[in-house]
Each structure stands twice: as structure tokens, then as C-alpha cells.
Amino acid sequence: MSADPRVSIHPDSTVLMAAIAARLITKLVDIQDRHGEATVVLTGGTMGIGSLKAVAESPAAKAVDWSKVNFWWGDERFLPEDHAERNVRQAQEALLSRVPVDPARVHMPGSTDDFDTPDDAAADYARRLAEAAAAEHAADMSDDRPEQPGRLPRLDIVLLGVGPDAHVASLFPEQAGIREKDLTVVGVQNSPKPPPARVSLTLPAINTAAEVWMVVAGEDKAGAVGLALAGANPVQVPAAGPRGRQETLWLIDENAASRVPEQLVRKGPAGA
């Protein structure tokens, strides 16, 4: 598990999105240099989608071999596949349709077009994650390869937004999803934020990632950010739970930072 989270504060949401884009491009290039391919878990919301748009608009985006980036999602709304509120559709419009991705590497959670319930879609998503882990295990020729594949592929970066209620992905305070310890993916039937039906990675799945980036802007998020960084219980404050194995990074704007413990703050230039 990583050490205490690092906090990097930027003046406003526009600068923050540009900084996230610059950091993501640099990190993907670095990971591809080491492993040949990279895996990123995307998030929706204003910051998540805005950051992807900033990636697409960056001249540096051409440095990434997009054909060797694997895309997964931390959560998805259980709606028809082409619904405007689907995170997948928004990500396609912001980035994935604008760079040369390999469609076989874009792994979207199932929709109401294919499944009757979010639990069914969650089970399918968990199965595909496990299949990717098995394929990765079979291709791994290193001496320290585990005897058996895990249930998740190597997740290099997980991007997460935070709601005003401190939810992350579709893990909401006090609900069953944030309490889940065994499953990698859960169906959500009663989200307090519309739409009520969703599919989400669980906290144990998120915390297998090498790096977790919490991307947050807005004064309405300040209370949630402050509680999370003060070490609140994740059952009540889900944003307190994500921890990358190597790094947990909070990328936030000044409006979201007003209640952050001072000792965690590291102000720096965009992209720092």
C-alpha cells in the first residue's frame, strides 16, 4: 500500500484539466517504455471527461501509442449503450474517437441492451477482467510471475472523481457496494444519484492499481475532500478508501482544497 496521499492544487478547473492531461500523457509514455502497453481505468463526470478532452487537444498526445493502451471504466450507468449519460459514450466523444485506439482494448461495462440487471452486467464485467488477467499472466515471462493469475489485470492508473457526498465510482456512503470485500465488480440498484442502476468496481479492485488519481474541482466537493484526506471511515466517506499500491495522488483545484490538511498540500505548476 502506498504512503500518505499527495495533494497537488491548481488554480482552477481549466488549469487542473490541462495538468491532468499532461500528467496522463507523460505517465502513459513512461509505462509503455517499461511494459510495452499501459492500462488506464477511466472516470466520468465533468473533470474526468474534461481531462480526456484536454488529452485529445494536446499536441503531446501523439507521443502515446494509443493502439497499446487498454481502457476500462471504474463505473458505468446501467442504461442503453448509446445513451448520452453513459460514461463510455462521453469518453468516446472526448478522446477515444479522436486517437487511434485498438477497439479490442476498449472494455466497456455492459448495458441494458445486453443484460437484464446491473448484477448481470457486473458479473460479465468481472469475468472479462479475469480473462484479461489470465491472458496477461500467460504472456508474462518474468521470473517473479505468480503461479496463478489474479482476478484483475495490471491496472497502471485508476482515475476517480469524487461527489459532494464523497462517493467514488458508484460506491456510495453506507451502501452495500462500499462494504464489499470479495467481489471485484458490483451491481448497484439504488444509487442516490440518478440513474439508480449502475455497475462499479469495488474498493478492493480499485486498490490493486499501481496509481490512483483523485481528480476533483469545485467548492461543493471541499467537505468531501477534507474528510477523505483527514482519514475518515470509507464506509461513511468512500473517497477516503482508494489507495494506489505505489502512489495515491489528489489532483484538485483551489475551490476543492479549502479543507485539506495543510501538511498534505504540495502546490506546483500545471503538470507537476
Backbone as CSV, one residue per row, in Angstrom:
resi,resn,N_x,N_y,N_z,CA_x,CA_y,CA_z,C_x,C_y,C_z
1,MET,0.838,-1.181,0.000,0.000,0.000,0.000,0.877,1.237,0.000
2,SER,0.432,2.275,-0.688,1.244,3.475,-0.812,1.278,4.250,0.499
3,ALA,2.199,5.190,0.563,2.278,6.088,1.705,1.105,7.056,1.650
4,ASP,1.144,8.060,2.535,0.056,9.034,2.565,-0.173,9.631,1.186
5,PRO,-1.416,9.973,0.887,-1.705,10.601,-0.399,-0.941,11.910,-0.575
6,ARG,-0.616,12.210,-1.821,-0.044,13.506,-2.160,-1.138,14.378,-2.750
7,VAL,-1.082,15.658,-2.459,-2.087,16.605,-2.930,-1.413,17.663,-3.780
8,SER,-1.897,17.837,-4.994,-1.383,18.872,-5.881,-2.547,19.785,-6.262
9,ILE,-2.415,21.063,-5.915,-3.504,22.025,-6.073,-3.212,22.955,-7.246
10,HIS,-4.236,23.189,-8.062,-4.114,24.063,-9.232,-5.162,25.169,-9.153
11,PRO,-4.910,26.294,-9.807,-5.732,27.477,-9.572,-7.216,27.323,-9.879
12,ASP,-7.541,26.625,-10.952,-8.950,26.468,-11.322,-9.108,25.189,-12.131
13,SER,-10.356,24.896,-12.472,-10.625,23.608,-13.124,-10.010,23.521,-14.513
14,THR,-9.917,24.623,-15.226,-9.329,24.589,-16.571,-7.849,24.243,-16.510
15,VAL,-7.134,24.897,-15.607,-5.715,24.584,-15.422,-5.556,23.151,-14.931
16,LEU,-6.439,22.745,-14.039,-6.363,21.389,-13.493,-6.538,20.338,-14.581
17,MET,-7.512,20.517,-15.456,-7.714,19.540,-16.525,-6.502,19.464,-17.450
18,ALA,-5.898,20.605,-17.741,-4.686,20.605,-18.563,-3.543,19.882,-17.853
19,ALA,-3.454,20.076,-16.532,-2.395,19.421,-15.759,-2.597,17.909,-15.721
20,ILE,-3.842,17.482,-15.538,-4.140,16.046,-15.539,-3.792,15.443,-16.893
21,ALA,-4.160,16.136,-17.969,-3.861,15.641,-19.314,-2.357,15.500,-19.525
22,ALA,-1.601,16.518,-19.132,-0.145,16.465,-19.308,0.457,15.321,-18.502
23,ARG,-0.012,15.159,-17.274,0.498,14.096,-16.414,0.145,12.718,-16.989
24,LEU,-1.077,12.576,-17.488,-1.509,11.281,-18.010,-0.715,10.898,-19.252
25,ILE,-0.515,11.835,-20.145,0.273,11.553,-21.350,1.684,11.111,-20.974
26,THR,2.316,11.863,-20.083,3.679,11.530,-19.665,3.736,10.161,-19.018
27,LYS,2.767,9.867,-18.154,2.765,8.583,-17.446,2.526,7.424,-18.408
28,LEU,1.622,7.579,-19.359,1.363,6.503,-20.311,2.597,6.203,-21.152
29,VAL,3.306,7.253,-21.578,4.546,7.038,-22.342,5.556,6.282,-21.496
30,ASP,5.693,6.671,-20.237,6.644,6.024,-19.334,6.285,4.552,-19.120
31,ILE,5.014,4.269,-18.906,4.576,2.886,-18.683,4.811,2.045,-19.935
32,GLN,4.511,2.609,-21.099,4.742,1.869,-22.338,6.223,1.609,-22.570
33,ASP,7.069,2.525,-22.158,8.508,2.283,-22.273,8.929,1.079,-21.435
34,ARG,8.282,0.898,-20.298,8.646,-0.201,-19.393,7.956,-1.514,-19.748
35,HIS,6.693,-1.443,-20.108,5.885,-2.665,-20.259,5.410,-2.939,-21.687
36,GLY,5.545,-1.964,-22.570,5.065,-2.152,-23.936,3.635,-1.723,-24.131
37,GLU,2.846,-1.801,-23.088,1.455,-1.363,-23.134,1.104,-0.769,-21.781
38,ALA,-0.031,-0.095,-21.717,-0.470,0.537,-20.470,-1.957,0.308,-20.295
39,THR,-2.389,0.306,-19.041,-3.805,0.118,-18.736,-4.276,1.246,-17.840
40,VAL,-5.347,1.908,-18.267,-5.909,3.015,-17.511,-7.398,2.767,-17.294
41,VAL,-7.863,3.085,-16.105,-9.278,2.984,-15.757,-9.843,4.398,-15.745
42,LEU,-10.823,4.650,-16.595,-11.355,5.993,-16.777,-12.522,6.277,-15.844
43,THR,-12.784,7.560,-15.659,-13.921,8.005,-14.875,-14.738,8.980,-15.700
44,GLY,-15.990,9.144,-15.327,-16.850,10.112,-15.995,-16.862,11.425,-15.239
45,GLY,-17.946,12.171,-15.365,-18.069,13.441,-14.667,-17.366,14.564,-15.399
46,THR,-17.603,15.774,-14.923,-17.053,16.962,-15.577,-15.542,16.924,-15.658
47,MET,-14.888,16.582,-14.545,-13.428,16.570,-14.539,-12.872,15.412,-15.356
48,GLY,-13.452,14.235,-15.186,-12.942,13.071,-15.908,-13.034,13.244,-17.414
49,ILE,-14.201,13.655,-17.901,-14.391,13.813,-19.345,-13.645,15.042,-19.851
50,GLY,-13.643,16.134,-19.067,-12.898,17.327,-19.471,-11.408,17.062,-19.597
51,SER,-10.877,16.224,-18.714,-9.455,15.880,-18.784,-9.153,15.055,-20.031
52,LEU,-10.051,14.158,-20.394,-9.851,13.380,-21.621,-9.878,14.283,-22.852
53,LYS,-10.774,15.263,-22.840,-10.818,16.223,-23.939,-9.506,17.001,-24.022
54,ALA,-8.962,17.353,-22.859,-7.673,18.067,-22.843,-6.551,17.189,-23.372
55,VAL,-6.603,15.893,-23.111,-5.618,14.967,-23.676,-5.699,14.988,-25.203
56,ALA,-6.923,14.871,-25.718,-7.099,14.831,-27.174,-6.596,16.101,-27.842
57,GLU,-6.706,17.233,-27.145,-6.324,18.521,-27.721,-4.847,18.846,-27.523
58,SER,-4.131,18.016,-26.769,-2.721,18.278,-26.508,-1.850,17.792,-27.667
59,PRO,-0.935,18.627,-28.165,-0.004,18.161,-29.200,0.833,16.964,-28.736
60,ALA,1.048,16.860,-27.419,1.863,15.765,-26.881,1.149,14.423,-26.926
61,ALA,-0.149,14.415,-27.195,-0.898,13.154,-27.219,-0.333,12.181,-28.243
62,LYS,0.307,12.701,-29.280,0.876,11.831,-30.325,2.064,11.024,-29.814
63,ALA,2.598,11.379,-28.641,3.715,10.612,-28.073,3.271,9.265,-27.542
64,VAL,1.973,9.113,-27.271,1.426,7.850,-26.749,1.100,6.929,-27.912
65,ASP,1.441,5.656,-27.780,0.980,4.650,-28.745,-0.411,4.200,-28.294
66,TRP,-1.425,4.875,-28.791,-2.788,4.636,-28.323,-3.287,3.235,-28.686
67,SER,-2.655,2.615,-29.674,-3.066,1.257,-30.048,-2.658,0.232,-28.995
68,LYS,-1.823,0.662,-28.025,-1.371,-0.240,-26.976,-1.742,0.291,-25.587
69,VAL,-2.881,0.961,-25.528,-3.453,1.369,-24.244,-4.751,0.600,-24.036
70,ASN,-4.857,-0.058,-22.888,-6.074,-0.774,-22.517,-6.951,0.146,-21.677
71,PHE,-8.223,0.240,-22.030,-9.156,1.111,-21.333,-10.241,0.294,-20.627
72,TRP,-10.426,0.597,-19.359,-11.536,0.071,-18.573,-12.230,1.257,-17.913
73,TRP,-13.359,0.993,-17.285,-14.073,2.057,-16.582,-14.277,1.684,-15.125
74,GLY,-14.164,2.697,-14.247,-14.396,2.455,-12.826,-15.845,2.215,-12.512
75,ASP,-16.730,2.825,-13.288,-18.158,2.579,-13.117,-18.887,3.021,-14.373
76,GLU,-20.135,2.602,-14.465,-20.945,2.964,-15.617,-22.420,2.976,-15.227
77,ARG,-23.165,3.836,-15.873,-24.607,3.878,-15.673,-25.241,2.728,-16.460
78,PHE,-26.167,2.012,-15.822,-26.818,0.870,-16.467,-27.987,1.402,-17.291
79,LEU,-27.651,1.795,-18.511,-28.565,2.431,-19.451,-28.337,1.829,-20.834
80,PRO,-29.158,2.164,-21.815,-28.866,1.711,-23.178,-27.482,2.160,-23.628
81,GLU,-26.858,1.347,-24.458,-25.448,1.561,-24.805,-25.174,2.934,-25.396
82,ASP,-26.116,3.471,-26.187,-25.869,4.760,-26.845,-26.448,5.936,-26.072
83,HIS,-26.833,5.719,-24.806,-27.425,6.789,-24.007,-26.398,7.888,-23.759
84,ALA,-26.843,9.141,-23.835,-25.936,10.275,-23.693,-25.269,10.337,-22.326
85,GLU,-25.867,9.727,-21.299,-25.301,9.784,-19.957,-24.312,8.657,-19.668
86,ARG,-24.117,7.777,-20.601,-23.134,6.714,-20.389,-21.726,7.299,-20.395
87,ASN,-20.918,6.948,-19.396,-19.533,7.411,-19.349,-18.771,7.000,-20.599
88,VAL,-19.065,5.806,-21.084,-18.379,5.286,-22.270,-18.610,6.200,-23.469
89,ARG,-19.859,6.576,-23.685,-20.162,7.428,-24.841,-19.463,8.774,-24.707
90,GLN,-19.479,9.352,-23.511,-18.833,10.648,-23.311,-17.324,10.555,-23.517
91,ALA,-16.723,9.458,-23.065,-15.288,9.262,-23.265,-14.954,9.063,-24.740
92,GLN,-15.836,8.377,-25.443,-15.618,8.200,-26.884,-15.594,9.547,-27.585
93,GLU,-16.541,10.410,-27.245,-16.621,11.709,-27.905,-15.441,12.603,-27.511
94,ALA,-15.011,12.519,-26.238,-13.950,13.402,-25.759,-12.573,12.986,-26.249
95,LEU,-12.306,11.671,-26.292,-10.948,11.196,-26.595,-10.889,10.007,-27.531
96,LEU,-11.613,8.946,-27.221,-11.348,7.665,-27.882,-11.633,7.670,-29.373
97,SER,-12.555,8.528,-29.826,-12.805,8.646,-31.263,-11.804,9.562,-31.952
98,ARG,-10.926,10.182,-31.153,-10.008,11.190,-31.700,-8.552,10.734,-31.699
99,VAL,-8.291,9.555,-31.173,-6.950,8.988,-31.196,-7.055,7.550,-31.713
100,PRO,-5.956,6.994,-32.244,-6.032,5.664,-32.873,-5.978,4.513,-31.875
101,VAL,-7.070,4.328,-31.128,-7.146,3.227,-30.170,-7.426,1.917,-30.901
102,ASP,-7.114,0.823,-30.239,-7.486,-0.508,-30.712,-8.841,-0.839,-30.086
103,PRO,-9.920,-0.961,-30.869,-11.235,-1.222,-30.283,-11.264,-2.465,-29.396
104,ALA,-10.393,-3.431,-29.662,-10.362,-4.646,-28.852,-9.827,-4.377,-27.451
105,ARG,-9.179,-3.229,-27.267,-8.626,-2.878,-25.959,-9.545,-1.934,-25.169
106,VAL,-10.707,-1.635,-25.701,-11.671,-0.763,-25.024,-12.740,-1.651,-24.407
107,HIS,-12.738,-1.743,-23.087,-13.577,-2.717,-22.373,-14.654,-1.984,-21.588
108,MET,-15.818,-1.857,-22.170,-16.887,-1.108,-21.532,-17.821,-2.020,-20.749
109,PRO,-18.290,-1.571,-19.589,-19.292,-2.353,-18.854,-20.558,-2.515,-19.689
110,GLY,-21.270,-3.617,-19.446,-22.466,-3.927,-20.213,-23.601,-2.955,-19.979
111,SER,-24.552,-2.959,-20.900,-25.674,-2.028,-20.873,-26.995,-2.781,-20.785
112,THR,-28.083,-2.019,-20.736,-29.419,-2.628,-20.727,-29.741,-3.298,-22.058
113,ASP,-28.947,-3.016,-23.085,-29.160,-3.696,-24.366,-28.826,-5.176,-24.282
114,ASP,-27.930,-5.535,-23.349,-27.434,-6.908,-23.293,-27.782,-7.655,-22.009
115,PHE,-28.122,-6.920,-20.943,-28.334,-7.564,-19.642,-29.630,-7.075,-18.996
116,ASP,-30.236,-7.954,-18.213,-31.495,-7.619,-17.562,-31.302,-6.794,-16.299
117,THR,-30.196,-7.018,-15.607,-29.965,-6.342,-14.326,-28.528,-5.846,-14.241
118,PRO,-28.262,-4.844,-13.396,-26.884,-4.417,-13.201,-26.016,-5.506,-12.585
119,ASP,-26.608,-6.417,-11.805,-25.833,-7.527,-11.260,-25.315,-8.433,-12.381
120,ASP,-26.150,-8.672,-13.387,-25.718,-9.481,-14.528,-24.580,-8.794,-15.286
121,ALA,-24.726,-7.484,-15.489,-23.676,-6.732,-16.182,-22.390,-6.714,-15.365
122,ALA,-22.518,-6.631,-14.034,-21.337,-6.633,-13.162,-20.606,-7.968,-13.240
123,ALA,-21.363,-9.069,-13.241,-20.742,-10.388,-13.328,-19.999,-10.555,-14.652
124,ASP,-20.576,-10.048,-15.729,-19.919,-10.116,-17.032,-18.642,-9.282,-17.045
125,TYR,-18.685,-8.099,-16.465,-17.511,-7.225,-16.420,-16.410,-7.875,-15.589
126,ALA,-16.773,-8.481,-14.463,-15.792,-9.185,-13.629,-15.173,-10.348,-14.394
127,ARG,-15.993,-11.059,-15.173,-15.479,-12.179,-15.970,-14.465,-11.682,-16.993
128,ARG,-14.752,-10.585,-17.653,-13.828,-10.069,-18.671,-12.542,-9.537,-18.047
129,LEU,-12.645,-8.938,-16.875,-11.433,-8.525,-16.165,-10.570,-9.740,-15.823
130,ALA,-11.203,-10.813,-15.372,-10.457,-12.026,-15.032,-9.822,-12.648,-16.271
131,GLU,-10.526,-12.610,-17.396,-9.963,-13.138,-18.645,-8.745,-12.321,-19.079
132,ALA,-8.815,-11.007,-18.911,-7.666,-10.159,-19.242,-6.493,-10.468,-18.322
133,ALA,-6.790,-10.731,-17.046,-5.727,-11.089,-16.099,-5.074,-12.408,-16.491
134,ALA,-5.886,-13.373,-16.925,-5.343,-14.673,-17.325,-4.475,-14.548,-18.571
135,ALA,-4.911,-13.728,-19.543,-4.119,-13.526,-20.760,-2.804,-12.832,-20.437
136,GLU,-2.853,-11.875,-19.543,-1.650,-11.173,-19.118,-0.688,-12.122,-18.406
137,HIS,-1.244,-12.991,-17.583,-0.436,-13.971,-16.853,0.250,-14.926,-17.820
138,ALA,-0.490,-15.370,-18.841,0.070,-16.309,-19.810,1.206,-15.688,-20.615
139,ALA,1.121,-14.369,-20.827,2.146,-13.691,-21.620,3.353,-13.250,-20.799
140,ASP,3.251,-13.359,-19.487,4.307,-12.882,-18.596,5.415,-13.936,-18.498
141,MET,6.584,-13.577,-18.942,7.714,-14.497,-18.920,8.699,-14.185,-17.785
142,SER,8.335,-13.280,-16.891,9.265,-12.859,-15.839,9.444,-13.958,-14.801
143,ASP,10.555,-13.899,-14.098,10.863,-14.904,-13.077,9.935,-14.818,-11.866
144,ASP,9.377,-13.635,-11.621,8.526,-13.478,-10.443,7.039,-13.578,-10.766
145,ARG,6.724,-14.187,-11.883,5.320,-14.366,-12.243,4.639,-15.249,-11.212
146,PRO,3.459,-14.850,-10.699,2.752,-15.709,-9.737,2.309,-17.010,-10.378
147,GLU,2.101,-18.018,-9.536,1.720,-19.328,-10.077,0.366,-19.286,-10.768
148,GLN,-0.558,-18.519,-10.212,-1.896,-18.445,-10.768,-2.239,-16.986,-11.087
149,PRO,-3.017,-16.764,-12.146,-3.423,-15.388,-12.441,-4.383,-14.868,-11.386
150,GLY,-4.377,-13.570,-11.196,-5.338,-12.956,-10.300,-6.666,-12.730,-11.003
151,ARG,-7.543,-12.000,-10.346,-8.854,-11.720,-10.928,-8.884,-10.403,-11.692
152,LEU,-7.756,-9.679,-11.658,-7.684,-8.384,-12.322,-6.373,-8.271,-13.089
153,PRO,-6.405,-7.645,-14.255,-5.146,-7.365,-14.953,-4.368,-6.287,-14.205
154,ARG,-3.158,-6.036,-14.638,-2.380,-4.937,-14.062,-3.070,-3.621,-14.389
155,LEU,-3.457,-2.888,-13.368,-4.074,-1.572,-13.550,-3.014,-0.528,-13.229
156,ASP,-2.571,0.182,-14.244,-1.499,1.151,-14.039,-2.006,2.433,-13.391
157,ILE,-3.114,2.950,-13.883,-3.679,4.198,-13.371,-5.184,4.042,-13.270
158,VAL,-5.734,4.382,-12.133,-7.181,4.481,-11.965,-7.514,5.945,-11.699
159,LEU,-8.353,6.517,-12.551,-8.849,7.884,-12.367,-10.188,7.830,-11.650
160,LEU,-10.358,8.652,-10.642,-11.600,8.694,-9.881,-12.015,10.133,-9.618
161,GLY,-13.280,10.425,-9.854,-13.862,11.664,-9.386,-14.432,11.462,-7.992
162,VAL,-14.862,12.537,-7.381,-15.460,12.497,-6.044,-16.734,13.334,-6.061
163,GLY,-17.824,12.775,-5.547,-19.061,13.526,-5.467,-19.127,14.376,-4.214
164,PRO,-20.053,15.325,-4.149,-20.228,16.120,-2.931,-20.526,15.272,-1.696
165,ASP,-21.109,14.096,-1.915,-21.375,13.163,-0.809,-20.186,12.251,-0.543
166,ALA,-19.077,12.473,-1.233,-17.825,11.711,-1.097,-17.866,10.351,-1.776
167,HIS,-18.838,10.103,-2.656,-18.824,8.834,-3.371,-17.715,8.830,-4.417
168,VAL,-17.201,7.642,-4.708,-16.247,7.422,-5.788,-16.755,6.272,-6.633
169,ALA,-16.429,6.310,-7.944,-17.037,5.360,-8.878,-18.546,5.375,-8.592
170,SER,-19.172,4.205,-8.403,-20.567,4.203,-7.938,-20.648,3.521,-6.583
171,LEU,-19.701,3.865,-5.717,-19.662,3.379,-4.342,-20.105,4.531,-3.445
172,PHE,-21.304,4.401,-2.885,-21.933,5.487,-2.147,-21.876,5.236,-0.640
173,PRO,-21.889,6.315,0.152,-21.799,6.165,1.612,-22.848,5.206,2.178
174,GLU,-22.374,4.303,3.025,-23.216,3.388,3.800,-23.885,2.288,2.969
175,GLN,-23.701,2.293,1.659,-24.369,1.288,0.840,-23.523,0.012,0.737
176,ALA,-24.156,-1.019,0.183,-23.513,-2.339,0.135,-22.222,-2.313,-0.687
177,GLY,-22.188,-1.522,-1.755,-21.028,-1.526,-2.641,-19.742,-1.136,-1.939
178,ILE,-19.793,-0.132,-1.076,-18.576,0.314,-0.404,-18.151,-0.671,0.688
179,ARG,-19.052,-1.533,1.106,-18.737,-2.538,2.121,-18.220,-3.839,1.513
180,GLU,-18.320,-3.987,0.194,-17.962,-5.241,-0.470,-16.463,-5.513,-0.338
181,LYS,-16.123,-6.724,0.082,-14.718,-7.084,0.280,-14.233,-8.194,-0.647
182,ASP,-15.146,-8.931,-1.264,-14.752,-10.101,-2.040,-14.874,-9.911,-3.552
183,LEU,-15.952,-9.318,-4.009,-16.169,-9.159,-5.442,-15.285,-8.056,-6.008
184,THR,-14.968,-8.172,-7.293,-14.230,-7.102,-7.964,-15.169,-6.067,-8.583
185,VAL,-16.384,-6.472,-8.910,-17.369,-5.592,-9.536,-18.727,-5.846,-8.879
186,VAL,-19.474,-4.788,-8.665,-20.821,-4.928,-8.090,-21.845,-4.227,-8.965
187,GLY,-23.067,-4.742,-8.932,-24.202,-4.039,-9.493,-24.807,-3.157,-8.417
188,VAL,-25.238,-1.977,-8.809,-25.852,-1.025,-7.890,-27.293,-0.809,-8.331
189,GLN,-28.224,-1.008,-7.419,-29.643,-0.905,-7.750,-30.284,0.382,-7.249
190,ASN,-29.665,1.007,-6.249,-30.338,2.114,-5.552,-29.421,3.313,-5.376
191,SER,-28.738,3.706,-6.432,-27.869,4.875,-6.355,-28.680,6.109,-5.965
192,PRO,-28.206,6.875,-4.972,-28.908,8.110,-4.629,-28.768,9.183,-5.693
193,LYS,-27.812,8.989,-6.598,-27.632,9.908,-7.719,-28.168,9.240,-8.982
194,PRO,-29.079,9.876,-9.707,-29.635,9.254,-10.911,-28.546,8.975,-11.941
195,PRO,-28.716,7.931,-12.739,-29.769,6.915,-12.650,-29.475,5.928,-11.524
196,PRO,-30.499,5.269,-11.002,-30.304,4.416,-9.828,-29.527,3.131,-10.090
197,ALA,-29.547,2.637,-11.313,-28.883,1.366,-11.632,-27.529,1.624,-12.273
198,ARG,-26.489,0.957,-11.713,-25.117,1.195,-12.164,-24.281,-0.073,-12.013
199,VAL,-23.077,-0.034,-12.551,-22.075,-1.088,-12.395,-20.801,-0.410,-11.908
200,SER,-20.119,-0.994,-10.912,-18.956,-0.323,-10.338,-17.878,-1.308,-9.920
201,LEU,-16.626,-0.911,-10.135,-15.525,-1.604,-9.473,-15.673,-1.422,-7.964
202,THR,-15.200,-2.388,-7.211,-15.221,-2.286,-5.755,-13.927,-1.647,-5.255
203,LEU,-13.933,-1.283,-3.978,-12.727,-0.695,-3.395,-11.536,-1.662,-3.441
204,PRO,-11.702,-2.958,-3.109,-10.554,-3.875,-3.235,-9.999,-3.940,-4.659
205,ALA,-10.866,-3.838,-5.667,-10.392,-3.853,-7.050,-9.625,-2.569,-7.371
206,ILE,-10.181,-1.437,-6.980,-9.515,-0.151,-7.216,-8.135,-0.147,-6.581
207,ASN,-8.033,-0.719,-5.409,-6.781,-0.642,-4.658,-5.711,-1.621,-5.110
208,THR,-5.974,-2.372,-6.175,-4.899,-3.144,-6.807,-4.084,-2.284,-7.766
209,ALA,-4.560,-1.087,-8.088,-3.890,-0.240,-9.078,-2.541,0.241,-8.569
210,ALA,-1.606,0.417,-9.492,-0.317,0.990,-9.120,-0.503,2.427,-8.640
211,GLU,-1.296,3.187,-9.377,-1.533,4.576,-9.003,-3.031,4.877,-9.061
212,VAL,-3.508,5.592,-8.068,-4.876,6.095,-8.049,-4.806,7.611,-8.060
213,TRP,-5.494,8.209,-9.032,-5.557,9.667,-9.140,-6.969,10.127,-8.846
214,MET,-7.127,10.920,-7.809,-8.412,11.509,-7.464,-8.467,12.888,-8.112
215,VAL,-9.399,13.093,-9.019,-9.465,14.348,-9.784,-10.736,15.090,-9.384
216,VAL,-10.556,16.241,-8.750,-11.689,16.910,-8.110,-11.594,18.420,-8.280
217,ALA,-12.718,19.050,-8.627,-12.795,20.503,-8.706,-14.140,20.956,-8.155
218,GLY,-14.143,22.144,-7.571,-15.397,22.746,-7.138,-15.536,22.860,-5.637
219,GLU,-16.077,23.984,-5.201,-16.252,24.239,-3.779,-17.216,23.252,-3.133
220,ASP,-18.163,22.724,-3.921,-19.129,21.771,-3.364,-18.480,20.438,-2.986
221,LYS,-17.237,20.225,-3.430,-16.522,18.988,-3.099,-15.570,19.162,-1.916
222,ALA,-15.403,20.394,-1.423,-14.373,20.676,-0.420,-14.575,19.862,0.854
223,GLY,-15.820,19.733,1.314,-16.066,18.966,2.523,-15.693,17.507,2.361
224,ALA,-16.062,16.927,1.224,-15.739,15.521,0.958,-14.242,15.310,0.863
225,VAL,-13.555,16.223,0.185,-12.099,16.117,0.048,-11.430,16.209,1.413
226,GLY,-11.865,17.189,2.213,-11.270,17.364,3.534,-11.460,16.157,4.426
227,LEU,-12.666,15.593,4.444,-12.930,14.409,5.261,-12.108,13.220,4.784
228,ALA,-12.038,13.037,3.473,-11.286,11.901,2.926,-9.814,11.983,3.312
229,LEU,-9.234,13.175,3.197,-7.812,13.325,3.476,-7.512,13.385,4.971
230,ALA,-8.543,13.605,5.775,-8.362,13.571,7.228,-8.431,12.159,7.778
231,GLY,-8.710,11.169,6.904,-8.696,9.774,7.331,-10.020,9.247,7.817
232,ALA,-11.124,9.741,7.257,-12.450,9.267,7.655,-12.633,7.795,7.289
233,ASN,-13.654,7.190,7.872,-14.001,5.800,7.568,-14.582,5.719,6.156
234,PRO,-14.037,4.844,5.289,-14.541,4.760,3.914,-16.006,4.361,3.800
235,VAL,-16.550,3.677,4.790,-17.968,3.321,4.707,-18.823,4.580,4.709
236,GLN,-18.433,5.556,5.521,-19.151,6.829,5.552,-18.634,7.810,4.500
237,VAL,-17.344,7.733,4.196,-16.694,8.653,3.248,-15.910,7.801,2.250
238,PRO,-16.586,7.279,1.222,-15.891,6.373,0.296,-14.606,6.936,-0.296
239,ALA,-14.532,8.241,-0.480,-13.320,8.835,-1.067,-12.093,8.652,-0.193
240,ALA,-12.290,8.282,1.082,-11.150,8.024,1.964,-10.512,6.670,1.692
241,GLY,-11.183,5.808,0.922,-10.727,4.432,0.769,-9.712,4.141,-0.314
242,PRO,-9.761,4.793,-1.479,-8.834,4.430,-2.553,-7.380,4.704,-2.191
243,ARG,-6.536,3.709,-2.445,-5.104,3.825,-2.212,-4.367,3.040,-3.300
244,GLY,-3.542,3.727,-4.074,-2.711,3.032,-5.045,-1.583,2.293,-4.363
245,ARG,-1.104,1.216,-4.974,-0.005,0.456,-4.385,1.289,1.269,-4.373
246,GLN,1.470,2.109,-5.372,2.679,2.926,-5.458,2.422,4.391,-5.119
247,GLU,1.277,4.900,-5.529,1.001,6.317,-5.261,-0.502,6.575,-5.271
248,THR,-0.912,7.451,-4.371,-2.272,7.983,-4.352,-2.147,9.495,-4.483
249,LEU,-2.693,10.022,-5.539,-2.485,11.428,-5.875,-3.827,12.136,-5.990
250,TRP,-3.976,13.209,-5.234,-5.157,14.060,-5.334,-4.794,15.256,-6.195
251,LEU,-5.454,15.383,-7.326,-5.269,16.496,-8.253,-6.528,17.345,-8.167
252,ILE,-6.432,18.492,-7.514,-7.621,19.262,-7.181,-7.403,20.741,-7.473
253,ASP,-8.516,21.485,-7.566,-8.390,22.930,-7.732,-8.535,23.618,-6.381
254,GLU,-8.264,24.927,-6.375,-8.260,25.654,-5.113,-9.628,25.650,-4.440
255,ASN,-10.696,25.629,-5.227,-12.025,25.611,-4.635,-12.288,24.331,-3.857
256,ALA,-11.725,23.225,-4.317,-11.928,21.943,-3.623,-10.952,21.745,-2.477
257,ALA,-9.997,22.651,-2.341,-8.878,22.424,-1.420,-8.998,23.124,-0.081
258,SER,-10.101,23.817,0.162,-10.152,24.698,1.329,-10.107,23.953,2.652
259,ARG,-10.437,22.662,2.658,-10.432,21.910,3.915,-9.388,20.784,3.923
260,VAL,-8.398,20.908,3.079,-7.342,19.898,3.022,-6.331,20.143,4.138
261,PRO,-5.949,19.110,4.894,-4.901,19.285,5.911,-3.628,19.866,5.299
262,GLU,-3.117,20.938,5.894,-2.021,21.705,5.307,-0.784,20.845,5.050
263,GLN,-0.517,19.863,5.927,0.710,19.085,5.776,0.694,18.200,4.523
264,LEU,-0.474,18.023,3.913,-0.559,17.184,2.722,-0.458,17.969,1.431
265,VAL,-0.484,19.286,1.532,-0.569,20.124,0.340,0.805,20.319,-0.282
266,ARG,0.832,20.137,-1.598,2.037,20.451,-2.376,1.596,21.240,-3.603
267,LYS,1.771,22.535,-3.551,1.393,23.363,-4.695,2.508,23.339,-5.722
268,GLY,2.106,23.246,-6.985,3.118,23.192,-8.032,2.556,23.664,-9.344
269,PRO,3.385,23.771,-10.364,2.922,24.194,-11.665,2.062,23.140,-12.313
270,ALA,1.276,23.536,-13.285,0.437,22.582,-14.020,1.305,21.466,-14.567
271,GLY,0.837,20.233,-14.337,1.579,19.074,-14.802,2.606,18.581,-13.826
272,ALA,2.767,19.310,-12.689,3.782,18.905,-11.726,3.377,17.639,-11.004
